[in-house]
Amino acid sequence: MGNDDIVEKVNLNNTWVSRLMPGVEIFARIKEIMKELGVERIVILSAIGSLRDVVMRDLKEEIKLPVVLAKTNSIKAKGPFELLSMEGTVVPFGKEAGIHLHVMIGASDGRVIGGHLFSATCFTTVEIIFSELKNSRVVKVKNEDTGLNEMTLM
């Protein structure tokens, strides 16, 4: 491992299944569910369903560090889209929940696109399987080298 790599053993014994309803904003509802369950850190293991009003970003070709918004491609689309896959983490970032999700979505013509999700609304349903990162000390902090909010241990 490199000097800045982190490795932490966590307990994933607490796992839940959740179904989100039409019109629900994904990020807001994930935060609400976490608050209802009293958990600070989760890993989203799997999610499928359908989305609309998707906002995500991808890195531009030949990008160099540090990453800034100008070096990324913004993707905004109304949809609806099939949610083929969504995974990620939610860990503390200061006083907020640092949500880091990546998705693959399918368009009506069969094209598949993916990226770092910034917002989306449930179209028909979103089924999420997630686990608590129990016994974890991981948080997100701004990394000056990468320009991104990166995991570290507190």
C-alpha positions, 0 to 999 in steps of 0.5 A: 500500500502507498503511504496515503492508502487507508484500510479499515475493517468494518462490520456490515452486519446491519443491511437494509432493503429500501424502495423509493417511490415516484417523485422522491429525490434520491439524495434527500431520501437517502439522508432521511433514511439514514437519520431515521435509522440512526446511522452515520456511514453506509455503503450502497451495495446495489440499486436498480429501478428508474430515474428522471431529472438526472445530473451527473459528471464525467472526467474530460479526456486527458484530465490532469490533477487536481480535478475541478468542475471545468475539467469535467463534463456535465450531463443533465438529462430529463429521462426517464432512464432505467437505473441499471446500477448504483453504488457508493458510500455516504460518510460524514463530510464536516457536519454534512453527509458526504454522498458519493454515488456512481450510476449506470443508466439506460436510455430509451434507445438502448444506450448506456451512460454512467458517471458520478451522480449529483442528483436524480429523482425516482421515476417509478421505483428505486430499490436500494440494498445498503449496509451500515459501515459499523465500527468505521472512522472513515470521513471525507475531507478535501484533498488538495492533490486530487481536488476531490473530497476523499476518504480518510480516517478520523 
